[in-house]
Amino acid sequence: MSINIKPLADRVLVEPAPAETTTASGLIIPDSAKEKPLTGTVVAVGKGTKDEPITVKVGDTILYGKYAGTELAFEGNDYLIMRESDIFAII
């Protein structure tokens, strides 16, 4: 997938995983009760800073904080842009 957004410095562009629509037992979760996903896929990365090079790469599945990043919509898709320091782990 090619995207025309290029994050600057230590920022990372993430496509969040879709929210769960059913529980493990099969109950359907209404939109108002869905939790914001805490995982996503890296779709673009910046070059890093002089002191902190970027360690994640495009295609990595990551775990990030509940309130991490800034939401943005681009060409009909939802993304988060965040600093690499907001990422907890590569999974």
Secondary structure, 3 states (H helix, E strand, C coil): CCCCCCCCCCEEEEEECCCCCECCCCCECCHHHCCCCCEEEEEEECCCCCCCCCCCCCCCEEEECCCCCEEEEECCEEEEEEEHHHEEEEC
